[in-house]
Amino acid sequence: MGDVNTTSLLADFNSPAAQKHRFYRHLKDVMMRYMMALGGISVIIAIVLIAFYLVYVVLPMFKSPHIEQVASYPVPDGTKTETLYYAMEEQREIGLRVTGEAAIVFFDTMDGSLVDRQFPVKQTLADVSAFAAGDPSQRLLAIGLDDGTALLALHEYQVSYPDDVRVILPRIDWPAGETPVTIDESGRSIKLIAAQYDEEQLTVAALTEDQRLLLMNRTEEESFFSDAAEITITKSQIPVAGQVNHLLMDVEHRELYVAEQGGLISYYDISNKAEPVLVQRVQAVAASTDITSLSFLSGGISILVGGSNGNITQWFPVRDQENNYTLEKIRSFASQSAGITSIAPEYFRKGFLATDDAGHLGIYHTTAHRTVELEKISDNRLVQLAVAPRANAMLVEDDTGMLQFWEIDNEHPEISWSSIWGKVWYESRDKPEYIWQSSSASSDFEPKFSLTPLVFGTLKAAFYAMLFAVPLAIMGAVYTAYFMSAVMRDIVKPTIEIMAALPTVILGFLAGLWFAPFVEQNMPGLFLCFLLLPLSVIISAYCWNMLPDDLRHRVPEGWEAVLLAPVIIGTGIISFALSQPLEIALFAGNMPLWLTDELGITYDQRNSLVVGIAMGFAVIPIIFTICEDAVFGVPEHLTMGSLALGATTWQTAVRVVLLTASPGIFSAVMIGFGRAVGETMIVLMATGNTPIMDMNIFEGFRTLSANIAVEMPESEVDSTHYRILFLAALVLFLATFLFNTIAEVVRQRLRVKYSSL
């Protein structure tokens, strides 16, 4: 044969077809590179935007309040007589002024022009000697007269919209009739008065000029025999020790507070109107300080005591272990230095406003224990103060007879670092506590926005889930990747990975409706199973090693785990079969009740044990998959070298394989932890959703994610509740970011440390 032309056998890389092929391949590479970069950048941008949106919603909670003067004018109806009281209706368009002659004046808050004027006392021959207002939300006015009688009025407002224009018409109603109610039969002048009214009863406490404290209660009940109402009047006298300066009655007609000269407050239980009981006398202010103002906080549980030194203290009754109530000082506010002249509580929040002799206005919130705003608004002494029902406006009168109308922007006063993360002494509680309770049927409810029990519940859920999942997932991954046969691994690994696709709502459903009752009914069997399973595996392994070699070699290498399946199943069956006999023999037939009675450990059916196991099943596939890939990816020459040097298979697995795979294993654990922290549906369905702080494995909890899922649909947009739920989401976001960052830092260090193996 002749010489072969080798040149003809070589591919022509410069042919048009080859050039076209290279062009399209380069184009595909460039497109994929930019698409991957675009996808990665888009993910980062999306995450950053989510973070910015969370911050955007949360930040207004921490915005400083703002007050602005809208109008200033002479007090409506002149300054011939002093002002006894101011109030506003809900739309803050109509103001109310009660004068020293008991003239009830309605006026326009923007310019002070008169809307209406009534003189209810002119029909009597007596003069006004005392005045008090009842609960602001009930709008009761109590006017004491110098003949021992009292006139009771309600200021009401009728709102209509003729021609789509809002028209507010004020009026006066008479809950006890237009005739004054006799308080003192002897006709002595009333010097101080306190009153409360509801549909069922009217209660009046009055101090006469001869220092007698009288209590009158009028109750109306429908008769069983006629349509007429049966009226019962109860009167009694309360002994007083000192010179009384202030009277205050709670909205429930059960408590009476009497402030005396020298800073003493007497606390009376007037539930039985015929026999009032002195509960306690406390020194509310320093002996050298006078009580200059006394008012209830919204809801009528706490009293606010203003002193001549500018301090304001909050007190409310606290119940002890013997179910007795004592008046306790809860917190104090010392932002103002001049004598407090007036305290105006907000209608539906636990905040209040206060003015002093130096012209300062303070805005406070008791739950947050913060001075929201303190500003000098006048060079003159401020003598009267009223706040609008929505706490968005106020009326302030100074001693020169000028009335100022102010707008208030103070949307979220209840938020502070201490109210979110610290212990707070809430009303009607016996000590400071961490509590989440965002709503109630009562409008006077004190919201409790502590995120601490929710964070605690989140970490508790993750802890028990990881306690169950990590050992099983890691050891299962090591065995699957290092000891199991390839054929069996191809079956086991995909099966476990498919578990990750199981919806968590299904796991939560099964955990809450099937597994939780099952655990309660078979608790001894469950704990016996935890005890016997490891022992049965160890005993089986020992027995396996004792078998003759020819018998053991009949089982292919890497298939030994199949022989353990009957052992594990049998151990479980035996454990639960012994559950009832053990419960009858050792726990009087009811282990949950025995735990409560004998050990003081409370048991809830949907508890941390149930959630830990259910969440463990949700977390295991993630940890297992990443760990298995990390272990399987250990270079084979490392294991072969270790075995060649005389190390056993176990020594090689522990000292070479695990160390080399440790970055991946650690990442798997941290990713699983993040998965457990953010889990929603399982904890939502398998716990009692009680935001308590208790490491008891038999108690429930509430997590941040479950709380968001439960309460976000019910929250009012842009309310404090709404924004604090977003704060909870931001905390979850930051926690996940922190855990992932720590995981990556540790993973990189482990990778560098063991890369030389």
PEFENMO-V212769 format. One record per pair of residues at least 4 apart in sequence whose C-alpha atoms are under 6 Angstrom apart, sorted by the first residue. I is the first residue (numbers start at 1). J is the second residue. If there is no record, write none. Layout:
# PEFENMO-V212769
I_J ; I_J
This chain:
# PEFENMO-V212769
13_18 ; 31_35 ; 32_36 ; 34_38 ; 38_42 ; 42_46 ; 52_56 ; 54_730 ; 55_59 ; 58_723 ; 58_727 ; 61_412 ; 65_409 ; 65_410 ; 66_409 ; 67_407 ; 67_408 ; 68_406 ; 68_407 ; 69_406 ; 70_405 ; 70_406 ; 71_404 ; 71_405 ; 72_403 ; 72_404 ; 73_402 ; 73_403 ; 74_401 ; 74_402 ; 74_403 ; 75_401 ; 75_402 ; 75_403 ; 76_112 ; 81_100 ; 82_99 ; 82_100 ; 83_99 ; 84_98 ; 84_99 ; 85_97 ; 85_98 ; 86_96 ; 86_97 ; 86_386 ; 87_95 ; 87_96 ; 87_386 ; 88_92 ; 88_94 ; 88_95 ; 88_96 ; 88_388 ; 89_94 ; 90_389 ; 93_109 ; 94_107 ; 94_108 ; 94_109 ; 95_106 ; 95_107 ; 95_109 ; 96_105 ; 96_106 ; 97_104 ; 97_105 ; 98_102 ; 98_103 ; 98_104 ; 99_103 ; 103_118 ; 103_119 ; 104_117 ; 104_118 ; 105_117 ; 106_115 ; 106_116 ; 107_112 ; 107_113 ; 107_114 ; 107_115 ; 108_112 ; 108_113 ; 126_145 ; 126_146 ; 127_145 ; 127_146 ; 128_145 ; 129_144 ; 129_145 ; 129_146 ; 129_190 ; 129_191 ; 130_143 ; 130_144 ; 130_191 ; 130_192 ; 131_142 ; 131_143 ; 131_144 ; 132_142 ; 132_193 ; 132_194 ; 133_140 ; 133_141 ; 133_142 ; 134_140 ; 134_195 ; 134_196 ; 139_154 ; 139_155 ; 140_153 ; 140_154 ; 141_152 ; 141_153 ; 142_151 ; 142_152 ; 143_150 ; 143_151 ; 144_150 ; 144_190 ; 145_149 ; 145_150 ; 145_190 ; 146_189 ; 146_190 ; 147_187 ; 147_188 ; 147_189 ; 148_183 ; 148_184 ; 148_187 ; 148_188 ; 148_189 ; 148_190 ; 149_180 ; 149_181 ; 149_182 ; 149_183 ; 150_180 ; 150_181 ; 151_180 ; 153_173 ; 153_174 ; 154_172 ; 154_173 ; 155_171 ; 155_172 ; 156_170 ; 156_171 ; 157_169 ; 157_170 ; 158_168 ; 158_169 ; 159_167 ; 159_168 ; 160_166 ; 160_167 ; 161_165 ; 161_166 ; 161_167 ; 174_178 ; 189_208 ; 189_209 ; 190_207 ; 190_208 ; 191_207 ; 191_208 ; 191_209 ; 192_206 ; 192_207 ; 193_205 ; 193_206 ; 194_204 ; 194_205 ; 194_247 ; 194_248 ; 195_203 ; 195_204 ; 196_203 ; 196_251 ; 197_202 ; 200_219 ; 200_220 ; 201_218 ; 201_219 ; 202_217 ; 202_218 ; 203_216 ; 203_217 ; 204_215 ; 204_216 ; 205_214 ; 205_215 ; 206_213 ; 206_214 ; 207_211 ; 207_212 ; 207_213 ; 208_212 ; 213_237 ; 213_238 ; 214_236 ; 214_237 ; 215_235 ; 215_236 ; 215_237 ; 216_234 ; 216_235 ; 217_233 ; 217_234 ; 218_232 ; 218_233 ; 219_231 ; 219_232 ; 220_229 ; 220_230 ; 220_231 ; 221_229 ; 221_230 ; 222_229 ; 222_230 ; 223_229 ; 223_230 ; 236_274 ; 242_260 ; 243_260 ; 243_261 ; 244_259 ; 244_260 ; 245_259 ; 245_260 ; 246_258 ; 246_259 ; 247_257 ; 247_258 ; 248_256 ; 248_257 ; 249_255 ; 249_256 ; 250_255 ; 250_300 ; 251_300 ; 254_269 ; 254_270 ; 254_271 ; 255_268 ; 255_269 ; 255_270 ; 256_268 ; 257_266 ; 257_267 ; 258_265 ; 258_266 ; 259_264 ; 259_265 ; 260_264 ; 262_287 ; 263_283 ; 263_284 ; 263_285 ; 263_290 ; 263_291 ; 264_282 ; 264_283 ; 264_284 ; 265_281 ; 265_282 ; 266_280 ; 266_281 ; 267_279 ; 267_280 ; 268_277 ; 268_278 ; 268_279 ; 269_276 ; 269_277 ; 270_276 ; 272_276 ; 289_308 ; 290_307 ; 290_308 ; 291_306 ; 291_307 ; 292_306 ; 292_307 ; 292_308 ; 293_306 ; 293_342 ; 294_304 ; 294_305 ; 295_303 ; 295_304 ; 296_300 ; 296_302 ; 296_303 ; 296_304 ; 297_302 ; 297_303 ; 297_345 ; 298_347 ; 298_348 ; 298_350 ; 299_444 ; 302_315 ; 302_316 ; 303_314 ; 303_315 ; 304_313 ; 304_314 ; 305_312 ; 305_313 ; 306_311 ; 306_312 ; 306_340 ; 307_311 ; 307_340 ; 308_339 ; 308_340 ; 309_337 ; 309_338 ; 309_339 ; 310_336 ; 310_337 ; 310_338 ; 310_339 ; 310_340 ; 311_333 ; 311_334 ; 312_332 ; 312_333 ; 313_331 ; 313_332 ; 314_330 ; 314_331 ; 315_328 ; 315_329 ; 315_330 ; 316_327 ; 316_328 ; 317_325 ; 317_326 ; 317_327 ; 318_325 ; 318_326 ; 318_430 ; 319_323 ; 319_324 ; 319_325 ; 319_430 ; 320_324 ; 338_356 ; 338_357 ; 338_358 ; 339_356 ; 339_357 ; 340_355 ; 340_356 ; 341_355 ; 341_356 ; 341_383 ; 342_354 ; 342_355 ; 343_353 ; 343_354 ; 344_352 ; 344_353 ; 344_386 ; 345_352 ; 346_351 ; 346_352 ; 346_391 ; 347_389 ; 348_444 ; 350_365 ; 350_366 ; 351_364 ; 351_365 ; 351_366 ; 352_364 ; 353_362 ; 353_363 ; 354_361 ; 354_362 ; 355_360 ; 355_361 ; 356_360 ; 357_381 ; 358_381 ; 359_376 ; 359_377 ; 359_378 ; 359_379 ; 359_380 ; 359_381 ; 359_382 ; 360_375 ; 360_376 ; 360_377 ; 361_374 ; 361_375 ; 362_373 ; 362_374 ; 363_372 ; 363_373 ; 364_370 ; 364_371 ; 364_372 ; 365_369 ; 365_370 ; 368_414 ; 368_415 ; 368_416 ; 368_419 ; 381_398 ; 381_399 ; 382_397 ; 382_398 ; 383_397 ; 383_398 ; 384_396 ; 384_397 ; 385_395 ; 385_396 ; 386_394 ; 386_395 ; 387_391 ; 387_393 ; 387_394 ; 388_393 ; 388_394 ; 392_407 ; 392_408 ; 393_406 ; 393_407 ; 393_408 ; 394_405 ; 394_406 ; 395_404 ; 395_405 ; 396_403 ; 396_404 ; 397_402 ; 397_403 ; 398_402 ; 412_720 ; 417_421 ; 418_422 ; 420_449 ; 420_450 ; 420_451 ; 421_450 ; 421_452 ; 423_432 ; 423_433 ; 423_434 ; 424_432 ; 424_433 ; 425_431 ; 425_432 ; 434_450 ; 435_448 ; 435_450 ; 436_448 ; 436_449 ; 436_450 ; 437_448 ; 438_447 ; 438_448 ; 453_457 ; 453_691 ; 453_692 ; 453_693 ; 454_702 ; 454_703 ; 454_704 ; 456_460 ; 457_701 ; 457_702 ; 457_703 ; 458_677 ; 458_703 ; 459_463 ; 462_466 ; 462_676 ; 462_677 ; 463_467 ; 464_612 ; 465_612 ; 465_615 ; 465_616 ; 466_470 ; 468_616 ; 469_473 ; 469_616 ; 469_620 ; 470_474 ; 471_475 ; 472_476 ; 473_477 ; 473_620 ; 473_623 ; 473_624 ; 476_480 ; 477_624 ; 477_627 ; 477_628 ; 478_482 ; 479_483 ; 480_484 ; 480_489 ; 481_628 ; 481_632 ; 483_558 ; 484_558 ; 485_558 ; 489_493 ; 496_621 ; 497_621 ; 500_621 ; 505_509 ; 505_681 ; 507_511 ; 508_512 ; 508_682 ; 508_685 ; 508_686 ; 509_513 ; 510_514 ; 511_515 ; 511_516 ; 511_686 ; 512_516 ; 512_685 ; 512_686 ; 516_605 ; 516_606 ; 516_610 ; 519_523 ; 522_579 ; 524_528 ; 524_579 ; 525_529 ; 525_575 ; 525_576 ; 525_579 ; 528_532 ; 528_575 ; 529_533 ; 529_572 ; 529_575 ; 532_536 ; 536_540 ; 549_553 ; 566_570 ; 582_586 ; 583_587 ; 583_589 ; 584_588 ; 584_589 ; 587_591 ; 587_594 ; 592_603 ; 594_598 ; 595_599 ; 595_601 ; 596_600 ; 596_601 ; 596_602 ; 603_698 ; 603_699 ; 604_698 ; 604_699 ; 606_686 ; 606_687 ; 606_688 ; 607_687 ; 607_698 ; 607_699 ; 607_700 ; 608_612 ; 608_697 ; 608_698 ; 608_700 ; 609_697 ; 611_615 ; 611_686 ; 612_616 ; 616_620 ; 619_672 ; 620_624 ; 621_625 ; 623_627 ; 623_668 ; 623_669 ; 623_672 ; 624_628 ; 626_668 ; 627_665 ; 628_632 ; 629_633 ; 630_661 ; 630_664 ; 631_661 ; 637_641 ; 642_647 ; 643_647 ; 647_651 ; 651_655 ; 652_656 ; 653_657 ; 654_658 ; 658_662 ; 660_754 ; 662_666 ; 663_747 ; 663_750 ; 663_751 ; 667_743 ; 674_736 ; 680_684 ; 680_705 ; 680_706 ; 682_686 ; 683_687 ; 684_706 ; 687_700 ; 688_700 ; 689_701 ; 689_702 ; 690_701 ; 690_702 ; 691_701 ; 691_702 ; 692_701 ; 707_711 ; 708_712 ; 708_725 ; 715_722 ; 717_722 ; 718_722 ; 731_735 ; 734_738 ; 743_747 ; 747_751 ; 751_755
